């Protein structure tokens, strides 16, 4: 393992790859990703979750968005999720809140955010998952061995994931079991994979390049809901 921050290590083979979009934050930070606690409050999360369940506009948005997504991305061997858009009220709240945190994000990763994609509201119900992937690159295999990455979305420099439901031992409409976000090539000092347990209102921000390859583990019970966005940036 190769140390990339005070508390996080990465797989050695990544260092040997010629990763065109390689970017890492300050190695003296504790973590190479940023966690923003309480980006939304409990009531705001509850209202978003309620609309995902009840609002017909979300069903229409799901149909519209899925028509724009390539077949590979909705192949259930790769990804099993329901996709929605965010209604105007909470889109405005989210946007204002993100602008407040933008200077913190830019300072943390030493870049200047420019454009951002539309927000996708992703709902994972029982048995839903998202297989291992990099947000800006495709994984190249030879004889079932990973041999490198090729950029396919260079405009994705930063990924943000806002959770509106929480991991809980007892699943409910606002919580779930399973569904952790696993960084496949990142480890702690003991060699344990870095696994993020979502908490409602928490935003996770990380770089979109292959060092942050990740997957969403299968949801066992409940509803896992997250607001996902990708951001372009000028690297300082």
C-alpha positions in Angstrom: 0.0 0.0 0.0 1.1 3.6 -0.7 0.2 6.3 1.8 -1.7 9.2 0.2 -2.9 11.1 3.3 -2.3 10.8 7.1 -4.8 8.0 7.5 -5.4 6.6 4.0 -3.4 4.4 1.7 -4.1 3.2 -1.9 -3.3 0.1 -3.8 0.3 0.0 -5.0 -0.6 -0.9 -8.6 -2.3 2.5 -9.1 1.1 4.2 -8.7 2.4 2.1 -11.6 -0.5 3.0 -13.9 -0.2 6.1 -16.2 -3.5 7.7 -15.0 -4.1 10.7 -17.2 -6.5 12.4 -14.8 -4.5 11.6 -11.6 -5.2 14.3 -9.0 -4.8 13.9 -5.2 -5.4 16.5 -2.4 -2.8 17.6 0.1 -1.1 14.4 1.5 -0.9 16.0 5.0 -4.7 15.9 5.3 -6.2 13.1 7.4 -8.4 12.0 4.5 -8.3 12.4 0.7 -12.0 13.1 0.6 -14.1 15.8 2.3 -17.1 15.1 4.6 -19.6 17.9 5.1 -21.8 17.1 8.1 -25.3 18.5 8.2 -25.4 19.9 4.7 -29.2 19.4 5.0 -31.1 19.1 8.2 -33.3 16.1 9.3 -36.5 17.7 8.2 -35.2 18.7 4.7 -34.0 15.1 4.2 -37.4 13.8 5.3 -39.2 16.0 2.8 -37.0 15.0 -0.1 -37.4 11.3 0.7 -41.2 11.8 0.9 -41.4 13.4 -2.5 -39.3 10.7 -4.1 -41.9 8.2 -2.8 -45.1 10.2 -3.6 -44.6 12.8 -6.3 -45.7 11.9 -9.9 -43.2 14.4 -11.2 -40.4 12.1 -10.0 -41.9 9.2 -12.0 -41.9 11.5 -15.1 -38.3 12.6 -14.4 -37.2 9.0 -14.1 -38.5 8.1 -17.5 -37.0 11.3 -19.1 -33.6 10.8 -17.5 -33.3 7.1 -18.3 -33.9 7.8 -22.0 -30.8 10.0 -21.9 -28.6 7.4 -20.3 -26.6 4.9 -22.4 -27.7 1.2 -22.2 -24.4 0.3 -20.5 -25.2 2.6 -17.6 -28.6 1.1 -16.9 -27.5 -2.5 -17.5 -28.6 -4.2 -14.3 -25.3 -6.2 -14.2 -23.6 -2.8 -13.6 -26.2 -0.6 -11.9 -29.6 -1.2 -10.4 -31.1 2.1 -9.2 -34.2 4.3 -9.7 -33.3 7.8 -11.0 -35.2 11.0 -10.4 -34.8 14.7 -10.6 -35.0 17.2 -7.7 -38.0 19.4 -7.4 -37.6 23.2 -7.7 -38.0 24.0 -4.0 -35.2 21.7 -2.8 -33.1 22.4 -5.9 -33.0 26.0 -4.8 -32.1 25.0 -1.2 -29.4 22.6 -2.4 -27.9 25.2 -4.8 -27.7 28.0 -2.1 -26.2 25.6 0.4 -23.6 24.3 -2.1 -22.5 27.8 -2.9 -21.9 28.4 0.8 -19.6 25.3 0.9 -18.0 25.8 -2.5 -15.0 27.9 -1.1 -14.3 25.1 1.4 -14.4 22.4 -1.3 -12.1 24.5 -3.6 -9.6 25.1 -0.9 -9.6 21.4 0.2 -8.8 20.2 -3.4 -6.9 23.2 -4.6 -9.1 23.9 -7.6 -11.8 26.3 -8.8 -15.2 24.7 -9.6 -16.7 25.9 -12.9 -19.7 24.0 -14.3 -21.8 21.2 -12.6 -24.2 18.6 -14.0 -27.8 18.4 -13.1 -28.5 16.7 -9.8 -29.5 13.0 -10.0 -31.6 11.7 -7.1 -30.7 8.0 -6.9 -33.0 5.6 -5.0 -31.7 2.2 -4.0 -34.3 -0.2 -2.7 -33.8 -3.9 -1.7 -31.2 -5.7 -3.9 -30.2 -2.4 -5.6 -26.5 -1.7 -6.1 -23.9 0.1 -8.3 -20.9 -2.0 -9.4 -17.3 -0.8 -9.1 -16.5 2.1 -11.3 -14.5 5.4 -11.7 -16.5 8.5 -12.3 -14.2 9.9 -15.1 -12.7 6.8 -16.6 -13.4 3.4 -18.0 -11.6 0.4 -16.5 -9.4 -1.6 -19.0 -9.1 -5.3 -18.5 -6.9 -8.0 -20.1 -7.5 -11.6 -19.2 -9.7 -10.5 -16.4 -6.9 -8.4 -14.9 -7.2 -4.6 -14.5 -4.4 -3.0 -16.6 -5.4 0.6 -16.7 -8.0 3.3 -17.2 -9.0 5.5 -20.1 -10.7 8.8 -19.5 -14.2 9.1 -20.8 -15.5 12.1 -18.9 -12.7 14.6 -18.4 -15.2 17.2 -17.4 -15.8 15.3 -14.2 -13.1 16.6 -11.8 -15.1 16.4 -8.5 -17.9 14.2 -7.4 -20.4 15.0 -4.6 -22.8 12.7 -3.0 -25.4 14.0 -0.5 -27.2 11.3 1.5 -30.8 11.9 2.6 -31.3 8.5 4.3 -29.1 6.8 6.9 -27.5 3.4 7.5 -29.4 1.8 10.4 -29.7 -1.7 11.8 -33.4 -1.4 11.6 -34.5 -0.2 8.1 -37.4 2.2 7.6 -38.5 4.8 5.0 -35.6 7.0 6.0 -33.0 4.4 6.7 -31.6 1.2 5.3 -29.2 -1.7 5.9 -26.4 -2.6 3.5 -25.7 0.0 0.8 -22.4 1.3 2.1 -20.2 3.3 -0.3 -17.0 1.3 -0.8 -13.8 2.9 -2.1 -12.2 -0.2 -3.7 -8.6 0.9 -3.8 -8.4 2.9 -0.6 -7.4 1.4 2.8 -6.7 2.3 6.4 -3.3 1.5 8.0 -4.5 -2.1 8.8 -5.4 -2.8 5.2 -9.2 -2.5 5.6 -11.1 -1.1 2.7 -12.6 2.4 3.2 -16.3 2.0 3.6 -18.6 5.0 4.1 -21.8 4.4 6.0 -24.3 7.1 4.8 -25.9 9.5 7.3 -28.9 11.7 6.3 -27.8 15.2 5.7 -24.1 14.4 5.2 -22.3 15.2 1.9 -19.2 13.3 0.7 -17.0 15.1 -1.8 -14.2 13.3 -3.6 -12.1 13.6 -6.8 -13.6 11.8 -9.8 -10.4 10.1 -11.0 -9.5 6.3 -10.7 -7.9 6.6 -7.3 -11.5 7.0 -6.0 -13.0 4.1 -7.8 -16.0 3.0 -5.8 -19.2 1.0 -5.6 -22.5 1.0 -3.8 -22.9 -2.3 -2.0 -26.3 -4.1 -2.3 -29.1 -2.7 -0.2 -30.5 -5.4 2.1 -33.5 -3.6 3.4 -35.1 -0.1 3.3 -34.4 2.9 0.9 -31.0 4.4 0.3 -31.5 7.9 -1.3 -28.6 10.1 -2.4 -28.2 13.3 -4.5 -25.3 12.9 -6.9 -23.6 15.6 -8.9 -20.3 15.9 -10.9 -18.3 19.2 -11.2 -15.8 20.5 -13.7 -12.9 22.6 -12.3 -9.8 24.5 -13.2 -6.8 22.9 -11.4 -4.7 25.4 -9.4 
